[in-house]
């Protein structure tokens, strides 16, 4: 199909969209590789399975268009409008979608590997099982988006809006998530191994069963977050706010929590072996049955904390405050630097 023929189809389609007779563009399976479609109005066009590899769709209107299974590898969709578009199983590897609007788009199982979605709007988009490995999503809006079981390994999501997003079972290993807002988001069972979450807001987020070993959460806000049975082994949580968080059964072995705010946190049964808790605030924290073997609690504030049957074998309590702490069943003789 040459460009002139394509332009006529688009012209007829635009008239159809406006209700001025015309003919709907049915380009299912068409070969449109490298086509020039800048600013084209393809609202509700049928492009399922079409080959649009390397096509220029800058500023194109693809509202509610059917692009299921289409090949958009390397296509330019800068500032394109894809609101409510169907992109199920579409191929968008290395596509450029900066500033694109994908609000409510259906993109489950789509491949966005190394695509550029900087500043894109994906509010309420369905990206279940999509591949976004190595993709750029900086300053993007993913508010309420469904990213369950999505592959975001190594992706850059700096300063993103992920409020109430569903990331259950998602792969975020080594992703950059610094400064992003995950308030109320579902990250249960997600893989956050080595992820960079410095300064991120995870207030009331669900991270139950998540794996965040060696993740960087310095100065992050995890107020009232659900971290039950989460794996935070070797994670960096220096200066992190965990006030009111639930860390029941969590693995924090070798984690760094210096200056962290753990006021009122539930750490019952948690694994804190070799954890670094210097100057941490554990006021009124529940550490019943927690394993603090060889943990460093130098100058930690445990005022009013519940340490019932906690294991403090070889823990360093130099300068720690245990005022009003419940030490029922605790053997302090096996701890270091503790002076009655």
KESE-891068 format. One line per 8 residues: number of its first residue (from 0); their letters; for each residue x, y, z of C-alpha. Coordinates in nm, 3 decimals, m for minus. Layout:
BEGIN
NUM	A	X:Y:Z | ...
//
This chain:
BEGIN
0	XXXXXXXX	0.000:0.000:0.000 | 0.152:0.332:m0.107 | 0.131:0.653:0.099 | m0.126:0.810:m0.132 | m0.366:0.518:m0.097 | m0.315:0.523:0.278 | m0.385:0.895:0.296 | m0.718:0.842:0.115
8	XXXXXXXX	m0.817:0.567:0.361 | m0.738:0.799:0.651 | m0.935:1.082:0.491 | m1.239:0.858:0.446 | m1.199:0.730:0.803 | m1.191:1.082:0.946 | m1.520:1.159:0.773 | m1.661:0.837:0.920
16	XXXXXXXX	m1.548:0.940:1.269 | m1.721:1.276:1.228 | m2.041:1.109:1.105 | m2.003:1.263:0.761 | m2.044:0.939:0.569 | m1.693:0.815:0.488 | m1.565:0.463:0.550 | m1.414:0.315:0.865
24	XXXXXXXX	m1.045:0.227:0.825 | m1.013:m0.150:0.830 | m0.642:m0.217:0.808 | m0.631:m0.550:0.988 | m0.305:m0.726:0.905 | m0.201:m0.447:0.665 | 0.167:m0.379:0.595 | 0.220:m0.019:0.704
32	XXXXXXXX	0.585:m0.049:0.803 | 0.756:0.291:0.802 | 0.430:0.470:0.714 | 0.395:0.843:0.778 | 0.086:0.886:0.997 | 0.176:1.202:1.189 | m0.136:1.353:1.344 | m0.362:1.100:1.170
40	XXXXXXXX	m0.709:1.053:1.320 | m0.749:0.677:1.351 | m1.012:0.676:1.625 | m1.169:0.328:1.646 | m0.966:0.213:1.344 | m0.913:m0.161:1.300 | m0.539:m0.226:1.294 | m0.518:m0.564:1.464
48	XXXXXXXX	m0.211:m0.755:1.349 | m0.098:m0.467:1.128 | 0.271:m0.410:1.061 | 0.350:m0.058:1.180 | 0.716:m0.120:1.257 | 0.911:0.205:1.237 | 0.597:0.402:1.150 | 0.571:0.769:1.243
56	XXXXXXXX	0.254:0.813:1.451 | 0.359:1.132:1.627 | 0.051:1.302:1.767 | m0.178:1.045:1.605 | m0.526:0.989:1.750 | m0.577:0.619:1.815 | m0.855:0.647:2.072 | m1.022:0.305:2.111
64	XXXXXXXX	m0.835:0.177:1.807 | m0.780:m0.198:1.781 | m0.405:m0.264:1.766 | m0.412:m0.611:1.918 | m0.111:m0.811:1.806 | 0.014:m0.522:1.591 | 0.386:m0.476:1.524 | 0.485:m0.131:1.649
72	XXXXXXXX	0.850:m0.210:1.709 | 1.055:0.107:1.682 | 0.747:0.315:1.598 | 0.727:0.682:1.697 | 0.413:0.741:1.906 | 0.526:1.062:2.073 | 0.224:1.250:2.214 | m0.010:0.996:2.052
80	XXXXXXXX	m0.359:0.952:2.198 | m0.422:0.586:2.275 | m0.702:0.632:2.527 | m0.895:0.307:2.557 | m0.694:0.153:2.273 | m0.656:m0.223:2.247 | m0.288:m0.320:2.248 | m0.323:m0.676:2.373
88	XXXXXXXX	m0.015:m0.879:2.273 | 0.114:m0.591:2.061 | 0.488:m0.550:1.995 | 0.634:m0.213:2.095 | 1.000:m0.294:2.149 | 1.207:0.028:2.151 | 0.898:0.226:2.053 | 0.889:0.596:2.144
96	XXXXXXXX	0.581:0.683:2.350 | 0.700:0.996:2.530 | 0.402:1.201:2.643 | 0.159:0.948:2.498 | m0.185:0.907:2.655 | m0.273:0.543:2.722 | m0.544:0.607:2.979 | m0.756:0.294:3.015
104	XXXXXXXX	m0.566:0.115:2.738 | m0.582:m0.266:2.726 | m0.221:m0.376:2.687 | m0.203:m0.711:2.862 | 0.079:m0.934:2.733 | 0.215:m0.647:2.520 | 0.592:m0.618:2.472 | 0.733:m0.273:2.559
112	XXXXXXXX	1.093:m0.391:2.604 | 1.321:m0.084:2.622 | 1.040:0.142:2.503 | 1.049:0.510:2.600 | 0.736:0.610:2.792 | 0.879:0.919:2.961 | 0.594:1.138:3.084 | 0.331:0.901:2.947
120	XXXXXXXX	m0.015:0.872:3.104 | m0.115:0.512:3.178 | m0.388:0.581:3.430 | m0.605:0.272:3.481 | m0.429:0.096:3.192 | m0.428:m0.284:3.194 | m0.067:m0.402:3.157 | m0.111:m0.747:3.308
128	XXXXXXXX	0.182:m0.973:3.215 | 0.321:m0.705:2.984 | 0.697:m0.686:2.926 | 0.850:m0.351:3.019 | 1.202:m0.474:3.091 | 1.452:m0.191:3.056 | 1.175:0.054:2.961 | 1.191:0.424:3.049
136	XXXXXXXX	0.883:0.536:3.243 | 1.024:0.840:3.422 | 0.766:1.094:3.543 | 0.484:0.875:3.411 | 0.133:0.845:3.554 | 0.037:0.487:3.639 | m0.231:0.577:3.892 | m0.462:0.278:3.936
144	XXXXXXXX	m0.292:0.083:3.657 | m0.295:m0.297:3.657 | 0.064:m0.420:3.639 | 0.014:m0.760:3.799 | 0.278:m1.011:3.692 | 0.431:m0.747:3.465 | 0.803:m0.765:3.387 | 0.962:m0.432:3.481
152	XXXXXXXX	1.310:m0.567:3.548 | 1.567:m0.290:3.516 | 1.303:m0.036:3.414 | 1.334:0.330:3.513 | 1.024:0.454:3.697 | 1.176:0.756:3.871 | 0.924:1.002:4.019 | 0.623:0.804:3.891
160	XXXXXXXX	0.264:0.816:4.019 | 0.173:0.458:4.111 | m0.096:0.539:4.366 | m0.324:0.237:4.411 | m0.154:0.057:4.122 | m0.171:m0.323:4.119 | 0.181:m0.467:4.100 | 0.109:m0.804:4.259
168	XXXXXXXX	0.367:m1.058:4.147 | 0.542:m0.802:3.926 | 0.914:m0.829:3.849 | 1.082:m0.505:3.955 | 1.427:m0.649:4.014 | 1.695:m0.379:3.987 | 1.435:m0.126:3.871 | 1.485:0.243:3.950
176	XXXXXXXX	1.186:0.364:4.152 | 1.340:0.656:4.339 | 1.092:0.918:4.454 | 0.791:0.734:4.314 | 0.453:0.736:4.489 | 0.318:0.388:4.572 | 0.058:0.500:4.826 | m0.197:0.220:4.868
184	XXXXXXXX	m0.036:0.017:4.589 | m0.047:m0.363:4.585 | 0.305:m0.507:4.564 | 0.228:m0.840:4.727 | 0.463:m1.111:4.606 | 0.651:m0.864:4.388 | 1.023:m0.909:4.317 | 1.208:m0.591:4.421
192	XXXXXXXX	1.552:m0.747:4.447 | 1.813:m0.472:4.431 | 1.550:m0.213:4.334 | 1.627:0.153:4.404 | 1.342:0.301:4.610 | 1.523:0.585:4.784 | 1.274:0.850:4.892 | 0.978:0.652:4.757
200	XXXXXXXX	0.636:0.687:4.921 | 0.495:0.343:5.012 | 0.241:0.458:5.268 | m0.015:0.182:5.332 | 0.127:m0.020:5.043 | 0.084:m0.398:5.048 | 0.425:m0.567:5.026 | 0.328:m0.893:5.193
208	XXXXXXXX	0.549:m1.175:5.073 | 0.749:m0.938:4.851 | 1.119:m1.002:4.789 | 1.320:m0.684:4.840 | 1.658:m0.828:4.932 | 1.939:m0.577:4.884 | 1.685:m0.312:4.782 | 1.765:0.054:4.851
216	XXXXXXXX	1.487:0.207:5.061 | 1.682:0.485:5.229 | 1.459:0.770:5.346 | 1.154:0.594:5.199 | 0.812:0.630:5.363 | 0.662:0.293:5.461 | 0.415:0.423:5.716 | 0.149:0.159:5.791
224	XXXXXXXX	0.277:m0.059:5.507 | 0.204:m0.432:5.509 | 0.538:m0.616:5.499 | 0.431:m0.945:5.652 | 0.664:m1.228:5.551 | 0.853:m0.992:5.321 | 1.217:m1.067:5.239 | 1.427:m0.759:5.315
232	XXXXXXXX	1.753:m0.942:5.376 | 2.046:m0.708:5.324 | 1.815:m0.420:5.233 | 1.917:m0.059:5.299 | 1.653:0.112:5.513 | 1.862:0.388:5.669 | 1.642:0.677:5.778 | 1.330:0.499:5.651
240	XXXXXXXX	0.995:0.575:5.814 | 0.824:0.247:5.907 | 0.588:0.390:6.167 | 0.296:0.153:6.225 | 0.414:m0.092:5.959 | 0.345:m0.464:5.991 | 0.668:m0.664:5.958 | 0.540:m0.983:6.117
248	XXXXXXXX	0.759:m1.274:6.010 | 0.970:m1.052:5.783 | 1.331:m1.136:5.702 | 1.552:m0.838:5.787 | 1.872:m1.032:5.834 | 2.177:m0.817:5.760 | 1.948:m0.525:5.678 | 2.070:m0.173:5.753
256	XXXXXXXX	1.818:0.026:5.960 | 2.027:0.297:6.120 | 1.820:0.601:6.217 | 1.507:0.425:6.090 | 1.174:0.511:6.252 | 1.018:0.184:6.369 | 0.779:0.335:6.622 | 0.496:0.094:6.699
264	XXXXXXXX	0.609:m0.148:6.428 | 0.505:m0.513:6.454 | 0.823:m0.720:6.420 | 0.696:m1.024:6.605 | 0.878:m1.335:6.487 | 1.091:m1.129:6.249 | 1.443:m1.232:6.151 | 1.682:m0.950:6.247
272	XXXXXXXX	2.001:m1.152:6.272 | 2.305:m0.936:6.201 | 2.078:m0.638:6.134 | 2.224:m0.291:6.181 | 1.987:m0.090:6.403 | 2.217:0.179:6.539 | 2.022:0.485:6.656 | 1.696:0.329:6.534
280	XXXXXXXX	1.369:0.431:6.702 | 1.192:0.114:6.818 | 0.969:0.287:7.070 | 0.670:0.063:7.151 | 0.771:m0.180:6.877 | 0.655:m0.541:6.905 | 0.960:m0.767:6.887 | 0.804:m1.067:7.060
288	XXXXXXXX	0.984:m1.382:6.950 | 1.208:m1.186:6.712 | 1.557:m1.316:6.636 | 1.810:m1.038:6.707 | 2.115:m1.262:6.714 | 2.428:m1.051:6.658 | 2.215:m0.747:6.576 | 2.372:m0.408:6.637
296	XXXXXXXX	2.136:m0.203:6.857 | 2.387:0.062:6.962 | 2.197:0.364:7.099 | 1.869:0.220:6.973 | 1.555:0.343:7.152 | 1.350:0.045:7.273 | 1.142:0.241:7.523 | 0.822:0.048:7.588
304	XXXXXXXX	0.907:m0.216:7.329 | 0.781:m0.572:7.363 | 1.078:m0.809:7.355 | 0.904:m1.111:7.504 | 1.110:m1.422:7.430 | 1.325:m1.234:7.178 | 1.669:m1.381:7.107 | 1.944:m1.127:7.182
312	XXXXXXXX	2.236:m1.366:7.163 | 2.553:m1.162:7.102 | 2.345:m0.856:7.019 | 2.519:m0.522:7.078 | 2.315:m0.312:7.323 | 2.574:m0.043:7.387 | 2.387:0.272:7.489 | 2.049:0.120:7.401
320	XXXXXXXX	1.741:0.241:7.592 | 1.524:m0.038:7.734 | 1.313:0.178:7.963 | 0.971:0.019:8.024 | 1.056:m0.255:7.774 | 0.893:m0.595:7.826 | 1.182:m0.838:7.866 | 0.987:m1.143:7.974
328	XXXXXXXX	1.179:m1.456:7.881 | 1.478:m1.257:7.750 | 1.831:m1.355:7.850 | 2.035:m1.034:7.852 | 2.345:m1.213:7.981 | 2.416:m1.334:7.628 | 2.409:m0.980:7.485 | 2.708:m0.750:7.451
336	XXXX	2.766:m0.417:7.624 | 2.454:m0.438:7.841 | 2.477:m0.279:8.182 | 2.193:m0.340:8.427
//
